[in-house]
Amino acid sequence: MALNSTIVSLLSNTTLMDRTDLPGLSTCTYPTSFAEVDYISTYIYLLAIPFICVLGACAAVMCIVVFTRKQMRSSLNVYLAGLSVFDLILLFFSALTFSPLQGCVLQGHGDTAVCHFFWRTTPWTLPISNIAQCGSVWTCVAVTVDRFLAVNYPLHSKIWCTPRRAASILLAITVFSVSFKAPMFFELTNDECGRLRTSSLRDNKYYKEYYVTFGYLIALLLIPWAVMIVLNVFVVKAVHKAYKIRRSMQGGKNNQEEKDRRNSLRCTLMAIAMVLTFLVFNVVAAVNNLAETVFNVSLGFWSPIGNLLICLNSASNIVIYSLFGARFRQMCVLMLCGRNSRWMEWLKVGRYPPQSIVSDWDGRDGTTRKTSLDASTALLSARSSRRWSKRSQSGAPHQAAAARKDTVIYTSAQNRLSLQSTPS
């Protein structure tokens, strides 16, 4: 996260404290002269980011609840639930770090409650937010690999990409993120007066060269970004090929295989959009980190913009899920508005495949049986009824009228309302 370099550069460019030892008395004096206030950073850190973090945290909680339901159980949804957890942690601790940081800057790093809160909490909130960011990066890699296997190896992916295995991979990503970012807990410390300062570990030349620079460059930039970009190229090609095949098969049977293919393509498109959004929103922060850690160049107002885009990326995932996930939309509306809401009825219209009521009247016992089925199953029921009637007529002609069986299909979708009668 660009915030790490922001705080370190702030600490290195500011004389934080002068300690004056007098006989029998120790006092702390604070700096009195500062540079001009950066209004771009002020608006971003005090207005935009808190607003985005609050909304994004609520959206992340909603995503966690939806993706952990039994109806949503799949390997992809396990990864998305884990990504929502990382997003929630990132947004929460970013709000606890960014806003106090700018508030302390505006108050001149003085002896105020805001500054003391920032000094005491940052050694903990900053590493935790970086752990969440590392977990988000590698979870996006896991989502990309999952969709690559689902598109290119659809039969094997049902064995490889199981919810249990996805949960194990997510646990491994969490362990790796915590282990990789654990040294950050020792980068910042507090002095005798409570002021925030860099530790001897952060000031070590080899630590900054090998861990901060090359560790970030390899583990959080080169490897994951290369995997996501390369695999997404293959996934996009496979999706384009699949759409061409679908267009050439228009007018074919509307069976369960076609439904599964459509759902798989929709999930793949959602994953592609999520990964591409992640790459676009994290470009600025990546450039800022490279410029400040490798070339020792500060890009000024681009640092808060990069932090803003990171938070915006974590908060906007629910929009992608809603655009591409019909079941996700239905679950959210069901939880927020209830089953009898007119929004729920609106989401059902045009659903694929439409639900139908099959009404079977049997002349043998004079009873009517109704069953709720999807359209393809209802049509199969109608054909089976017609075949049974033909056998009855050939076997007992005098009972043909009494054995006649009618199957009536009532389609529930309003824009596809139909009535079909299949007399024998």
C-alpha positions as CSV (number, residue, x, y, z in Angstrom):
1,M,0.0,0.0,0.0
2,A,1.2,3.5,-0.8
3,L,0.4,4.6,2.7
4,N,3.5,2.8,4.1
5,S,5.8,5.0,1.9
6,T,3.7,8.1,2.7
7,I,4.2,7.7,6.5
8,V,7.9,6.9,6.2
9,S,8.5,9.9,4.0
10,L,6.5,12.0,6.4
11,L,8.6,10.9,9.3
12,S,11.9,11.3,7.5
13,N,11.1,14.9,6.3
14,T,9.8,16.2,9.6
15,T,11.7,16.9,12.8
16,L,9.3,15.1,15.0
17,M,10.5,15.9,18.5
18,D,13.3,17.6,20.4
19,R,13.8,16.2,23.9
20,T,15.3,18.7,26.4
21,D,16.7,17.3,29.6
22,L,16.7,19.8,32.5
23,P,17.8,19.1,36.0
24,G,14.9,17.1,37.6
25,L,12.6,17.8,34.6
26,S,12.1,16.2,31.2
27,T,10.0,18.0,28.6
28,C,9.1,17.3,25.0
29,T,9.0,20.1,22.4
30,Y,7.1,19.7,19.2
31,P,7.9,21.3,15.8
32,T,6.3,24.7,15.0
33,S,7.0,25.1,11.3
34,F,5.5,23.0,8.6
35,A,5.0,23.0,4.9
36,E,1.8,24.3,3.3
37,V,-1.3,22.1,3.7
38,D,-2.0,19.8,0.8
39,Y,-5.7,20.4,0.0
40,I,-5.8,17.4,-2.3
41,S,-4.7,15.1,0.5
42,T,-7.0,16.8,2.9
43,Y,-10.1,16.3,0.8
44,I,-9.2,12.7,0.0
45,Y,-8.2,11.6,3.5
46,L,-10.8,13.4,5.5
47,L,-13.8,13.3,3.1
48,A,-13.6,10.8,0.3
49,I,-11.9,7.9,1.9
50,P,-14.0,7.8,5.1
51,F,-17.2,7.9,3.0
52,I,-16.0,5.2,0.7
53,C,-14.7,3.0,3.6
54,V,-18.1,3.2,5.4
55,L,-20.1,2.2,2.3
56,G,-17.6,-0.3,1.2
57,A,-17.5,-2.0,4.7
58,C,-21.3,-2.4,4.6
59,A,-21.1,-3.8,1.1
60,A,-18.4,-6.2,2.1
61,V,-20.4,-7.5,5.0
62,M,-23.3,-8.1,2.6
63,C,-21.1,-10.0,0.2
64,I,-19.7,-12.2,3.1
65,V,-23.2,-13.1,4.2
66,V,-24.4,-13.9,0.7
67,F,-21.4,-15.9,-0.5
68,T,-21.4,-18.0,2.7
69,R,-25.0,-19.2,2.2
70,K,-25.5,-22.9,1.3
71,Q,-27.2,-21.9,-2.0
72,M,-24.1,-20.1,-3.1
73,R,-21.6,-22.9,-2.3
74,S,-18.9,-23.2,-5.0
75,S,-15.2,-22.7,-5.3
76,L,-15.5,-19.3,-6.9
77,N,-17.9,-18.1,-4.2
78,V,-15.5,-19.3,-1.5
79,Y,-12.8,-17.1,-3.0
80,L,-15.1,-14.2,-3.3
81,A,-16.2,-14.5,0.3
82,G,-12.5,-14.5,1.3
83,L,-11.9,-11.5,-0.9
84,S,-14.7,-9.7,0.8
85,V,-13.2,-10.4,4.2
86,F,-9.9,-9.0,3.1
87,D,-11.7,-6.0,1.6
88,L,-13.5,-5.4,4.9
89,I,-10.3,-5.5,6.9
90,L,-8.5,-3.2,4.4
91,L,-11.3,-0.6,4.4
92,F,-11.7,-0.6,8.2
93,F,-8.0,-0.2,9.1
94,S,-7.4,2.2,6.2
95,A,-10.1,4.5,7.6
96,L,-8.4,4.2,11.1
97,T,-5.1,5.3,9.5
98,F,-5.7,7.8,6.7
99,S,-8.0,10.2,8.5
100,P,-6.0,10.5,11.8
101,L,-2.9,10.9,9.6
102,Q,-4.2,14.0,7.8
103,G,-5.9,15.3,11.0
104,C,-2.5,15.2,12.8
105,V,-0.9,16.9,9.8
106,L,-3.4,19.7,9.9
107,Q,-2.8,20.1,13.7
108,G,0.9,20.5,13.1
109,H,1.9,17.2,14.8
110,G,1.1,18.9,18.1
111,D,0.2,17.4,21.4
112,T,-3.4,16.7,20.5
113,A,-5.7,13.8,21.0
114,V,-5.9,13.1,17.2
115,C,-2.1,13.0,16.9
116,H,-1.7,10.7,20.0
117,F,-4.3,8.4,18.5
118,F,-2.5,8.3,15.2
119,W,0.9,7.7,16.9
120,R,-0.4,4.8,19.1
121,T,-2.5,3.0,16.5
122,T,-0.5,3.2,13.3
123,P,2.2,0.6,14.3
124,W,-0.7,-1.9,14.3
125,T,-3.2,-0.6,11.8
126,L,-0.7,-0.1,9.0
127,P,0.6,-3.7,9.0
128,I,-2.9,-5.2,9.3
129,S,-4.1,-3.2,6.3
130,N,-1.0,-4.3,4.3
131,I,-1.7,-8.0,5.3
132,A,-5.3,-7.5,3.9
133,Q,-4.0,-6.0,0.7
134,C,-1.5,-8.9,0.2
135,G,-4.4,-11.3,0.8
136,S,-6.5,-9.5,-1.7
137,V,-3.8,-9.7,-4.4
138,W,-3.3,-13.4,-4.1
139,T,-7.0,-14.1,-3.8
140,C,-7.5,-12.4,-7.1
141,V,-4.8,-14.7,-8.5
142,A,-6.7,-17.7,-7.1
143,V,-9.9,-16.4,-8.7
144,T,-8.0,-16.1,-12.1
145,V,-6.6,-19.7,-11.8
146,D,-10.1,-21.0,-10.9
147,R,-11.7,-19.5,-13.9
148,F,-8.9,-20.6,-16.2
149,L,-9.4,-24.2,-15.1
150,A,-13.2,-23.9,-15.4
151,V,-13.0,-22.5,-18.9
152,N,-10.2,-24.6,-20.4
153,Y,-10.7,-27.8,-18.4
154,P,-14.4,-27.9,-17.6
155,L,-14.6,-31.6,-16.8
156,H,-11.4,-31.7,-14.6
157,S,-12.3,-28.4,-12.9
158,K,-15.3,-30.1,-11.2
159,I,-12.7,-32.4,-9.4
160,W,-10.0,-29.8,-8.9
161,C,-12.0,-26.7,-8.0
162,T,-14.1,-27.8,-5.0
163,P,-15.3,-25.6,-2.2
164,R,-13.2,-27.5,0.3
165,R,-10.0,-27.1,-1.7
166,A,-10.8,-23.4,-2.3
167,A,-11.1,-23.0,1.5
168,S,-7.7,-24.7,2.0
169,I,-6.1,-22.4,-0.6
170,L,-7.7,-19.4,1.0
171,L,-6.2,-20.4,4.4
172,A,-2.8,-20.8,2.8
173,I,-3.1,-17.3,1.3
174,T,-3.9,-15.9,4.7
175,V,-0.9,-17.7,6.3
176,F,1.4,-16.5,3.6
177,S,0.1,-12.9,3.8
178,V,0.5,-12.8,7.6
179,S,4.0,-14.3,7.4
180,F,5.2,-12.1,4.6
181,K,3.9,-8.8,6.2
182,A,4.8,-9.7,9.8
183,P,8.1,-7.7,9.8
184,M,6.0,-4.5,9.3
185,F,4.9,-4.8,12.9
186,F,8.5,-3.8,13.8
187,E,9.0,-1.0,11.3
188,L,7.4,1.8,13.4
189,T,7.6,2.5,17.1
190,N,7.0,5.2,19.7
191,D,9.6,7.2,21.4
192,E,9.6,8.4,25.1
193,C,7.0,11.1,24.4
194,G,4.7,8.8,22.4
195,R,5.7,10.2,19.0
196,L,5.8,7.9,16.0
197,R,9.2,7.2,14.5
198,T,10.8,4.6,12.3
199,S,12.6,1.7,14.0
200,S,16.2,0.6,13.5
201,L,14.8,-2.3,11.4
202,R,13.2,0.1,8.9
203,D,16.3,2.3,8.8
204,N,18.5,-0.7,8.0
205,K,19.9,-0.4,4.5
206,Y,19.7,-4.2,3.7
207,Y,16.1,-4.4,5.0
208,K,15.0,-1.6,2.8
209,E,16.8,-2.9,-0.2
210,Y,15.9,-6.6,-0.1
211,Y,12.6,-6.8,1.8
212,V,10.8,-3.4,1.2
213,T,12.0,-3.0,-2.4
214,F,12.5,-6.5,-3.9
215,G,10.0,-8.2,-1.6
216,Y,7.2,-5.9,-2.8
217,L,8.4,-5.9,-6.3
218,I,8.5,-9.7,-6.6
219,A,5.8,-11.0,-4.3
220,L,3.1,-8.3,-4.7
221,L,3.8,-7.0,-8.2
222,L,5.7,-9.1,-10.7
223,I,4.5,-12.6,-10.0
224,P,0.8,-12.0,-9.2
225,W,0.3,-9.4,-11.9
226,A,2.0,-11.5,-14.5
227,V,-0.1,-14.6,-13.6
228,M,-3.4,-12.6,-13.7
229,I,-2.6,-10.9,-17.0
230,V,-1.4,-14.0,-18.8
231,L,-4.2,-16.3,-17.6
232,N,-6.8,-13.7,-18.2
233,V,-5.7,-13.4,-21.9
234,F,-6.4,-17.2,-22.3
235,V,-9.7,-16.9,-20.4
236,V,-10.8,-14.0,-22.6
237,K,-10.0,-16.0,-25.7
238,A,-11.8,-19.0,-24.4
239,V,-14.9,-16.9,-23.5
240,H,-14.9,-15.3,-27.0
241,K,-14.7,-18.7,-28.6
242,A,-17.5,-20.0,-26.4
243,Y,-19.7,-17.1,-27.4
244,K,-19.1,-17.8,-31.1
245,I,-20.1,-21.4,-30.5
246,R,-23.3,-20.3,-28.8
247,R,-24.2,-18.0,-31.6
248,S,-23.8,-20.8,-34.1
249,M,-26.0,-23.0,-32.0
250,Q,-28.9,-20.6,-31.7
251,G,-32.2,-22.4,-31.9
252,G,-30.9,-25.5,-30.3
253,K,-32.4,-27.3,-27.3
254,N,-32.8,-25.2,-24.2
255,N,-31.5,-28.0,-21.9
256,Q,-29.6,-28.1,-18.6
257,E,-26.2,-28.3,-20.3
258,E,-26.9,-24.9,-22.0
259,K,-28.0,-23.4,-18.7
260,D,-24.7,-24.6,-17.0
261,R,-22.7,-23.2,-19.9
262,R,-24.4,-19.8,-19.6
263,N,-23.8,-19.7,-15.8
264,S,-20.2,-20.7,-16.2
265,L,-19.7,-17.9,-18.8
266,R,-21.4,-15.4,-16.6
267,C,-19.2,-16.3,-13.6
268,T,-16.1,-16.1,-15.8
269,L,-17.0,-12.7,-17.1
270,M,-17.6,-11.5,-13.5
271,A,-14.1,-12.8,-12.5
272,I,-12.5,-11.1,-15.5
273,A,-14.2,-7.8,-14.7
274,M,-13.1,-8.1,-11.1
275,V,-9.5,-8.8,-11.9
276,L,-9.2,-6.1,-14.6
277,T,-10.7,-3.6,-12.2
278,F,-8.2,-4.6,-9.6
279,L,-5.3,-4.1,-12.0
280,V,-6.5,-0.7,-13.2
281,F,-7.2,0.6,-9.7
282,N,-3.9,-0.5,-8.3
283,V,-1.6,0.8,-11.1
284,V,-1.2,4.2,-9.5
285,A,-0.3,2.8,-6.1
286,A,2.2,0.4,-7.7
287,V,3.9,3.2,-9.6
288,N,4.1,5.3,-6.4
289,N,5.7,2.4,-4.4
290,L,8.2,1.7,-7.2
291,A,9.1,5.4,-7.5
292,E,9.5,5.9,-3.7
293,T,11.3,2.6,-2.8
294,V,13.4,2.1,-5.9
295,F,14.2,5.6,-7.2
296,N,13.6,7.6,-4.0
297,V,11.3,10.0,-5.8
298,S,8.1,11.3,-4.3
299,L,5.2,11.8,-6.7
300,G,3.4,14.3,-4.5
301,F,-0.4,14.3,-4.8
302,W,-0.4,10.9,-6.7
303,S,0.2,9.1,-3.4
304,P,-3.2,10.0,-1.8
305,I,-4.8,9.3,-5.2
306,G,-3.3,5.9,-5.2
307,N,-4.6,5.2,-1.7
308,L,-8.0,6.4,-2.7
309,L,-8.1,4.1,-5.7
310,I,-7.2,1.1,-3.5
311,C,-10.1,1.8,-1.2
312,L,-12.4,2.4,-4.1
313,N,-11.4,-0.9,-5.6
314,S,-12.2,-2.8,-2.4
315,A,-15.5,-1.0,-2.0
316,S,-16.7,-1.4,-5.6
317,N,-16.6,-5.2,-5.9
318,I,-20.2,-5.5,-4.9
319,V,-21.2,-3.5,-8.1
320,I,-19.4,-6.1,-10.3
321,Y,-21.1,-9.0,-8.4
322,S,-24.5,-7.4,-8.9
323,L,-24.0,-6.7,-12.6
324,F,-22.9,-10.3,-13.5
325,G,-24.5,-12.4,-10.8
326,A,-28.3,-13.0,-11.1
327,R,-28.4,-15.2,-8.0
328,F,-26.3,-12.7,-6.1
329,R,-28.8,-10.0,-6.9
330,Q,-31.7,-12.2,-5.8
331,M,-30.1,-13.2,-2.5
332,C,-29.3,-9.5,-1.7
333,V,-32.9,-8.4,-2.4
334,L,-34.2,-11.4,-0.5
335,M,-32.2,-10.5,2.6
336,L,-32.9,-6.7,2.4
337,C,-36.5,-6.6,1.2
338,G,-38.0,-10.0,1.9
339,R,-39.4,-12.7,-0.3
340,N,-42.7,-10.9,-1.1
341,S,-41.0,-7.7,-2.2
342,R,-42.0,-6.4,-5.7
343,W,-38.2,-6.1,-6.4
344,M,-38.1,-9.9,-6.0
345,E,-40.8,-10.3,-8.5
346,W,-39.1,-7.9,-10.9
347,L,-35.9,-10.0,-10.6
348,K,-37.8,-13.1,-11.4
349,V,-39.1,-11.7,-14.7
350,G,-36.9,-12.9,-17.6
351,R,-35.1,-15.4,-15.4
352,Y,-33.4,-18.3,-17.3
353,P,-35.0,-20.8,-17.4
354,P,-38.5,-19.6,-16.4
355,Q,-40.3,-21.6,-13.7
356,S,-43.5,-23.4,-14.8
357,I,-46.4,-25.2,-13.2
358,V,-47.3,-28.5,-14.8
359,S,-50.9,-29.5,-14.5
360,D,-51.6,-33.1,-15.3
361,W,-55.2,-34.4,-15.6
362,D,-55.6,-38.1,-15.6
363,G,-58.9,-39.6,-16.9
364,R,-58.3,-42.8,-15.1
365,D,-58.9,-41.4,-11.6
366,G,-60.2,-38.0,-12.5
367,T,-57.5,-36.2,-10.5
368,T,-55.4,-33.2,-11.3
369,R,-51.7,-33.0,-10.3
370,K,-49.7,-29.8,-10.4
371,T,-45.9,-29.7,-10.1
372,S,-43.5,-26.7,-10.2
373,L,-40.8,-27.4,-12.8
374,D,-38.5,-25.5,-15.0
375,A,-39.6,-25.1,-18.6
376,S,-37.4,-27.9,-20.1
377,T,-38.6,-30.4,-17.5
378,A,-42.2,-29.4,-18.1
379,L,-41.8,-30.0,-21.8
380,L,-40.3,-33.4,-21.1
381,S,-43.3,-34.2,-18.9
382,A,-45.7,-33.2,-21.7
383,R,-44.0,-35.5,-24.2
384,S,-44.0,-38.4,-21.7
385,S,-47.8,-37.8,-21.2
386,R,-48.4,-37.9,-24.9
387,R,-46.4,-41.2,-25.3
388,W,-48.4,-42.7,-22.4
389,S,-51.7,-41.7,-24.1
390,K,-50.7,-43.3,-27.4
391,R,-49.9,-46.6,-25.7
392,S,-53.2,-46.5,-23.9
393,Q,-55.1,-46.0,-27.1
394,S,-53.3,-48.8,-28.9
395,G,-53.8,-51.3,-26.0
396,A,-57.5,-50.5,-25.2
397,P,-59.4,-48.5,-27.8
398,H,-62.6,-48.6,-25.9
399,Q,-60.9,-46.9,-22.9
400,A,-59.1,-44.2,-25.0
401,A,-61.5,-41.4,-24.1
402,A,-61.4,-42.3,-20.4
403,A,-57.6,-42.7,-20.4
404,R,-56.9,-39.4,-22.2
405,K,-54.4,-37.3,-20.3
406,D,-53.9,-33.6,-20.8
407,T,-50.7,-31.7,-19.7
408,V,-51.0,-28.0,-19.3
409,I,-47.9,-25.8,-18.8
410,Y,-48.3,-22.4,-17.1
411,T,-45.1,-20.3,-17.4
412,S,-44.7,-18.0,-14.4
413,A,-42.6,-15.3,-16.1
414,Q,-44.8,-12.4,-17.0
415,N,-43.2,-11.7,-20.3
416,R,-43.2,-15.3,-21.3
417,L,-46.7,-16.3,-20.3
418,S,-47.9,-19.3,-22.3
419,L,-50.5,-22.1,-22.2
420,Q,-49.8,-25.3,-23.9
421,S,-52.1,-28.3,-24.1
422,T,-50.8,-31.6,-25.3
423,P,-53.8,-33.9,-26.0
424,S,-53.1,-37.4,-26.9
